[in-house]
Amino acid sequence: MRVIAELPHPQCKISIFSMNQKFIVKFEQGPYEQSYKISELDLTGGGVNEVFQIIDETFIETVVERFKTMRSDFTSAYQRQQ
């Protein structure tokens, strides 16, 4: 797996990897991460540029909201064990 791009964003780290005819888009925020796999066969030939189009600001906003939910879920689970 190799990194082919990193997108700057103030709320999370965004990396795009290439592996086994798939693009893997990984979002990281602190100890949490989300990954999305996109088969090269599902794209119309635009390659990584097409992946950039998919990762628009609307999608990134939903990812950031999901990070908030992940943090809340983990905090609740952790507190139940205390």
N, C-alpha and C positions, 0 to 999 in steps of 0.2 A: 504494500500500500504506500503510495507516495502522495505528498501534498502537491497539488497543482495550482492552488490559489488560496489566498486569505483575503477576506473582505473586512475592511475596517468598519467597526460599529461601536458606538459609545456604550451600549448596554450588554454586549456579549461578544465573544470571540467567534468568528465564523471561518471555518476551514473547509476546503473542498479537496477531497482525495479521489484518486483513481485506482481502482482495483477490480480485476476480473470482469472487464466490460461494464463496470458500474461506476457511477459517481456517488460518493458518499459525502453528504453535506453535514458537517458537525457543528453544532452550536454549543458553546460552553459559557457558563456563568457561575463563578465560584466552584463549589464541589459538584454542581449539577451539569449534565450534558444531555443533548438530544441529537439523534442521528437520523438522517433520511437517506435512503438508497434509491437511486434513479438509474434504471438500466439504460445503457446507451442505445439499445434497440427501441426504447420508448420515445426517444427524441427524434426530431426530424432532420438531423444532420448538423445541427448548429454547435454540437459539442459543448464545451464548458461555457461558451457564450450563451447558449440556451439555458443552461443551469442558472446563470446570472439573472436571466429574465424571470425565471420561476421564483427566485429568492427576491421578491420585491418587498417594499417597506410594509405592505399590508401583512404579508406572510411573517415577516420578522416580528411585527407587533404581536401576532398570535403566539409565536414562539416565546417571546418575553413574558407574556401573560401566563403561559404554561409553566415557565420557570417559577413564577410566583405561586402557582398552585402546587408545584412539586415541593417548594420550600415549606409551604403551609402543611402539606400532607406529611412530610418528614418530621416537622416540628411536633405535630400532633401525635404521631406514632412514638416519637422519642419521649414526649412528656407522659404518655400512658405507661411507660416502663419505669418512671421515676417514683 
